């Protein structure tokens, strides 16, 4: 497996929506998967990420598998 380890200072896994949007200095991912939190809050954040950052964001269905390359 080839991987790169990157240190992302000032990022919390417990960030709120505003903090996540402010993280726009990170390179845009191909797709962002929102897998933490209530479904309606995740869907709202997905729409905000799309609208404000222009990133593709997905709220996977329970049990959905995603191949990451």
KAFEN-V50733 format. One record per run of one state. SS is the DSSP state (H for helix, E for strand, L for the rest). FROM is the first residue (numbers start at 1). TO is the last residue. If there is no record, write none. Layout:
SS,FROM,TO
SS,FROM,TO
This chain:
L,1,16
H,17,25
L,26,31
E,32,33
L,34,38
H,39,53
L,54,56
E,57,58
L,59,69
